[in-house]
Each structure stands twice: as C-alpha cells, then as structure tokens.
Amino acid sequence: MRLIALLTLALLIPVCSQAHPLHLSITNITYENGKLNIKLKTFRDDWEVGYFHYHGKAVDFSDSDKRDLPWFNKYLSERFWIAENKETQSLILEIDSVSLDEDAMTIEMHATLLSEPNSLYIYNALLTDIYPDQTNLVIFGFGKKETGIKFDVKRNDAEVILR
C-alpha cells in the first residue's frame, strides 16, 4: 500500500524538468450497480512519445483537437480493455472526458455490463511497448473491497473476482 501511495504522490507532483523519472499510470476502477467507472491518470508526454514512436512526427496532446486523432482512441482501446473473461469480446469503454493538469492527463471512461459476471478480465499494456520500465497500477473497487494490481511489461492481464 505504501508503494501505491508513493507512486500516486509522484504522479501528482508537478514535474519541473522536461522529463520525469517514472513511467507510470494509475487507474481507479469501481464496479457498482452494473456499471464500471474508470479514471486513468498518466503523463501526457508519454503519450506524445508513443505517437512519435508510431508515426515519426511530434504531436502536442495539450491541444484537445490532437487527442481526437484516430491513433489516440485506437491505441487506448488496444492497450487497455476489460472483458467478462479472457475469451469474450471486451466491453465497450466510452470516454467521458480527457483532461490535463500540469503534465498529467486524466482519461475518464465508463462501461455498462449487461450481466452480473463472477469476475472481470483486465488487460492493461498501456505504454509498455514504448517504455520497458512502464508500470500501470490499477485499483479496483467493488462493494467495500479494493484490490490493487500491478501491470508491467511482464504482466499485462489479470482477473478480478467479483463474488
């Protein structure tokens, strides 16, 4: 729990230099009344480097029009998704908002589940193809229980039991 608190603090502190020493995302997911609410917080410049990696040209995601580029949504949906199990199609994650605060970029999404599954399968490989040291922390809340999961280049999927 201390690691999560320290990494959260590191993500929330404004960075004074051009680069930051950690490649990190923190995602809070809550499941309540058949609905998933997702709040994903990353560094904006990590996404810009990702775009450059794929396209060979710079982009400034502080410009909201640039975040409407097809690559942004495609990359997000391919590298982060949730399904009722490993074999089923992923849920439709609808983006509610993308906001910036200093160097941090927060993506808020939601999904509605049509059934009451016994578990959910989470795939989180955001930016692990760009940064070998990328760590993606997920805090999953269901009822009065919270589960912390660490995803990285070696582990990009996990199952969360809901019963």
PEBEL-V286176 format. One record per residue. RES is the residue in three letters. OMEGA is omega in whole degrees, 0 to 359 (none if undefined). BURIAL is b if it has 24 or more other ideal C-beta (glycine too) atoms within 12 Angstrom, else e. Layout:
res: [RES,RES]
omega: [OMEGA,OMEGA]
burial: [BURIAL,BURIAL]
//
This chain:
res: [MET,ARG,LEU,ILE,ALA,LEU,LEU,THR,LEU,ALA,LEU,LEU,ILE,PRO,VAL,CYS,SER,GLN,ALA,HIS,PRO,LEU,HIS,LEU,SER,ILE,THR,ASN,ILE,THR,TYR,GLU,ASN,GLY,LYS,LEU,ASN,ILE,LYS,LEU,LYS,THR,PHE,ARG,ASP,ASP,TRP,GLU,VAL,GLY,TYR,PHE,HIS,TYR,HIS,GLY,LYS,ALA,VAL,ASP,PHE,SER,ASP,SER,ASP,LYS,ARG,ASP,LEU,PRO,TRP,PHE,ASN,LYS,TYR,LEU,SER,GLU,ARG,PHE,TRP,ILE,ALA,GLU,ASN,LYS,GLU,THR,GLN,SER,LEU,ILE,LEU,GLU,ILE,ASP,SER,VAL,SER,LEU,ASP,GLU,ASP,ALA,MET,THR,ILE,GLU,MET,HIS,ALA,THR,LEU,LEU,SER,GLU,PRO,ASN,SER,LEU,TYR,ILE,TYR,ASN,ALA,LEU,LEU,THR,ASP,ILE,TYR,PRO,ASP,GLN,THR,ASN,LEU,VAL,ILE,PHE,GLY,PHE,GLY,LYS,LYS,GLU,THR,GLY,ILE,LYS,PHE,ASP,VAL,LYS,ARG,ASN,ASP,ALA,GLU,VAL,ILE,LEU,ARG]
omega: [178,179,179,180,179,180,176,179,180,180,184,180,177,183,183,182,181,183,176,187,182,171,194,167,176,182,173,178,173,178,184,177,177,182,173,172,187,176,186,182,181,173,181,184,175,176,179,176,177,178,179,179,183,188,179,175,183,175,178,182,171,173,185,177,180,178,175,177,182,182,184,181,180,180,180,183,178,186,177,177,182,179,178,170,187,186,184,178,181,176,176,178,180,178,178,180,171,183,180,174,188,181,182,175,181,179,178,183,172,175,177,178,181,178,176,183,176,180,175,179,181,175,181,178,181,172,178,176,180,184,180,179,181,175,179,180,177,173,184,179,178,185,180,185,174,179,176,181,178,175,177,183,179,182,182,177,179,177,178,181,184,182,none]
burial: [e,e,e,e,e,e,b,b,e,b,b,e,e,e,e,e,e,e,e,b,e,b,b,b,b,b,b,b,b,b,b,e,e,e,e,b,b,b,b,b,b,b,b,b,b,b,b,b,b,b,b,e,e,e,e,e,e,e,b,e,b,e,e,e,e,e,b,e,b,e,b,b,e,e,b,b,b,e,b,b,b,b,b,b,e,e,e,e,e,b,b,e,b,e,e,e,e,b,e,b,e,e,b,b,b,b,b,e,b,b,b,e,b,e,e,e,e,e,b,b,b,b,b,b,b,b,b,b,e,b,b,e,e,b,b,b,b,b,b,b,e,b,e,e,e,e,b,b,b,b,b,b,e,e,e,b,b,b,e,b,e,b,e]
//
